[in-house]
Amino acid sequence: MEPLAQALIKDGQTTLPNVLLLHYHEIGMTSEELVVYLQFKRLMDQGSEFPDANLVAQSMGEPANTVFQRLHELLSKQLLTIESVTAADKKIHDRYNFDGIYDKLAVALTKPKPVASTADDDGNQRQKVFRSIESEFGRALSSFEMEFISKWFDEDHYQPEIIELALREAVLSQVYNLKYMDRILLNWSKKNLTTTAQIEADRQSGLNKRLNQAPKANQRQTGENAGPKIPLFKLGDH
């Protein structure tokens, strides 16, 4: 064997279960996402728990935004999570966890026909929300921001149309950040407003209240400024 070939082999190998190669499409994973996973797995096997997406992009010959978009898709399909862990030096850092790939694969293989329509719909809805926010913000979302948005779905159980409505409110206020949207969503949740119809009704109610108060304010102002006061006096006075 040629010395260069021997060196290439000694450089290390990334192993992958054959069952994943045979069935990855059954868990909603695309070929592009599989390649991104392999690149991250390569770096993680070498000891990096949170590999730099820019390095992966260089290896693939793709723009960094393309790699981030693939991570978005893996997060939305719950094939990837980002965890915060405490190292031996007590410092907290993030790491990628791709266990969701094998969890979903195990479930898919135990059923004659994968029942993943709900999961697929959820993934599509998240992707639509991701794209809407990126379009309005004028930039790509970071991995942290995607995880933040995913919590709206998984923990807060906000409907996609409610999130889209909060995005519209933020854009109208010219505030382009997720924390502002989160305050809007929390305020609606405290009012128990769970549908777009309820939110629109609440907004209309507030508008009507302000309109009803406006004439009274105008009347008070008109009364105060009706004209100069004319002093009273007796005709015999001089």
C-alpha positions in Angstrom: 0.0 0.0 0.0 1.2 3.5 -0.9 2.5 5.5 2.1 0.0 8.3 1.3 -2.8 5.7 1.4 -1.6 4.4 4.7 -1.5 7.9 6.1 -5.1 8.6 5.0 -6.3 5.5 6.8 -4.4 6.4 10.0 -6.0 9.8 9.9 -9.1 8.2 11.4 -12.5 6.9 10.3 -16.1 8.0 11.0 -18.4 5.0 11.5 -22.1 5.0 10.8 -24.7 2.3 11.3 -25.8 0.7 8.1 -29.4 0.9 9.3 -29.3 4.7 9.2 -28.0 4.7 5.6 -30.9 2.4 4.7 -33.7 4.2 6.5 -32.7 7.8 7.2 -35.4 9.0 4.8 -38.1 7.3 6.9 -37.4 9.7 9.8 -37.7 12.8 7.5 -34.0 13.2 7.1 -32.7 14.5 3.7 -29.5 13.5 2.1 -28.1 17.0 2.6 -28.9 16.8 6.3 -27.2 13.4 6.5 -24.0 14.8 5.1 -24.1 17.7 7.6 -24.6 15.1 10.4 -21.6 13.1 9.2 -19.4 16.2 9.1 -20.4 17.2 12.7 -20.0 13.6 13.9 -16.5 13.5 12.4 -15.5 16.5 14.5 -17.3 15.3 17.6 -15.5 11.9 17.3 -12.3 13.9 17.4 -13.3 15.5 20.7 -15.1 18.7 19.8 -18.6 18.7 21.5 -19.7 21.9 19.8 -17.9 22.0 16.4 -17.7 25.3 14.5 -20.2 25.3 11.7 -17.8 27.4 9.6 -15.3 24.5 9.6 -18.1 22.2 8.4 -19.0 24.6 5.7 -15.3 24.7 4.5 -15.2 20.9 4.4 -18.3 20.8 2.4 -17.5 23.7 0.1 -20.8 25.3 1.1 -21.7 28.7 2.5 -22.0 28.9 6.3 -25.6 29.9 5.9 -26.4 26.6 4.2 -24.9 24.6 7.1 -26.9 26.7 9.6 -30.1 26.1 7.6 -29.5 22.3 7.7 -29.0 22.6 11.5 -32.3 24.5 11.6 -34.0 21.7 9.8 -32.5 19.0 12.1 -33.6 21.0 15.2 -37.1 21.5 13.9 -37.4 17.7 13.2 -36.1 17.0 16.7 -33.2 15.0 15.3 -30.8 17.4 17.0 -30.8 19.2 20.4 -28.3 21.7 21.9 -27.5 21.0 25.5 -25.7 23.1 28.1 -23.3 21.0 30.2 -20.9 21.8 33.0 -17.3 20.8 32.3 -14.7 19.6 34.8 -13.5 23.2 35.3 -17.1 24.2 36.3 -17.5 26.2 33.1 -20.8 25.8 31.2 -20.7 25.2 27.5 -23.0 24.0 24.7 -22.8 20.7 22.9 -24.7 19.0 20.0 -26.7 15.9 20.7 -27.8 13.8 17.7 -29.5 11.1 19.7 -32.8 12.1 18.3 -31.8 10.6 15.0 -31.5 7.1 16.5 -34.5 7.5 18.8 -36.7 8.3 15.8 -35.1 5.6 13.8 -35.8 3.0 16.5 -39.5 4.0 16.6 -39.8 4.0 12.8 -38.3 0.5 12.5 -40.8 -1.0 15.0 -43.8 0.1 12.9 -44.8 -1.4 9.5 -45.7 2.0 8.2 -44.1 5.1 9.8 -46.8 7.3 11.3 -44.9 10.6 11.1 -47.5 12.8 9.4 -47.9 14.9 12.6 -44.2 15.2 13.1 -43.7 16.2 9.5 -46.5 18.8 9.8 -44.9 20.2 12.9 -41.5 20.3 11.2 -43.0 22.1 8.2 -44.7 24.6 10.4 -41.5 25.4 12.3 -39.6 25.8 9.0 -42.2 28.3 7.9 -41.9 30.2 11.1 -38.0 30.1 10.9 -38.2 31.5 7.3 -40.7 34.2 8.2 -38.6 35.5 11.1 -35.4 35.4 9.0 -37.1 37.2 6.2 -38.4 40.0 8.5 -35.2 40.2 10.5 -33.1 40.3 7.3 -30.6 37.7 8.5 -30.1 34.1 9.3 -31.0 32.8 12.7 -28.3 31.4 15.0 -28.5 28.0 16.5 -29.4 29.5 19.9 -32.2 31.5 18.3 -33.6 28.4 16.7 -33.6 26.6 20.0 -35.3 29.6 21.6 -38.1 29.4 18.9 -38.4 25.7 19.3 -39.2 26.1 23.0 -42.3 28.2 21.9 -43.5 25.0 20.1 -42.3 22.3 22.6 -42.7 24.0 26.0 -45.1 26.8 25.6 -47.2 25.1 22.9 -47.9 28.3 21.0 -49.6 27.9 17.6 -47.6 28.8 14.5 -50.1 31.5 13.5 -49.8 33.1 17.0 -46.1 33.3 16.6 -46.5 34.8 13.1 -48.9 37.4 14.7 -46.3 38.3 17.3 -43.7 38.7 14.6 -46.1 41.1 12.8 -46.5 43.1 16.1 -42.7 43.3 16.5 -42.1 44.4 12.9 -44.8 47.1 13.2 -43.0 48.3 16.4 -39.7 48.1 14.5 -38.2 45.8 17.2 -36.4 43.0 15.6 -35.5 40.5 18.3 -37.0 37.4 19.8 -37.2 38.6 23.4 -39.6 41.3 22.3 -41.7 38.7 20.6 -41.5 36.5 23.7 -43.0 39.3 25.8 -45.8 39.7 23.4 -46.6 36.0 23.4 -46.4 35.9 27.2 -48.8 38.8 27.5 -51.3 37.1 25.3 -50.9 33.9 27.3 -51.5 35.7 30.6 -54.8 37.0 29.0 -55.6 33.4 27.9 -55.7 34.5 24.3 -54.9 31.3 22.4 -56.3 32.0 18.9 -55.8 34.8 16.4 -59.5 35.6 16.6 -59.3 36.1 20.4 -56.2 38.4 19.9 -58.0 40.4 17.2 -61.1 40.7 19.4 -59.0 41.9 22.4 -57.2 44.5 20.2 -60.5 45.8 18.8 -61.9 46.0 22.3 -59.0 48.1 23.4 -59.4 50.3 20.3 -63.1 50.9 20.9 -62.4 51.8 24.5 -59.8 54.5 23.4 -62.3 55.8 20.8 -65.1 56.1 23.4 -62.8 58.0 25.7 -61.6 60.4 23.0 -64.9 62.5 22.7 -65.0 63.1 26.4 -61.5 64.4 26.4 -62.4 66.6 23.5 -65.4 67.9 25.3 -63.4 68.8 28.3 -60.9 70.6 26.2 -63.6 72.5 24.3 -65.2 73.6 27.5 -62.0 74.9 28.9 -61.1 76.8 25.7 -64.6 78.0 24.6 -63.5 81.6 24.6 -62.3 84.5 26.9 -64.3 85.2 30.0 -66.3 88.5 30.0 -66.3 90.2 33.3 -69.6 91.2 34.8 -70.2 94.9 35.9 -73.1 97.3 36.7 -74.1 99.9 34.3 -73.8 102.6 36.9 -70.2 101.8 37.6 -67.6 104.1 36.2 
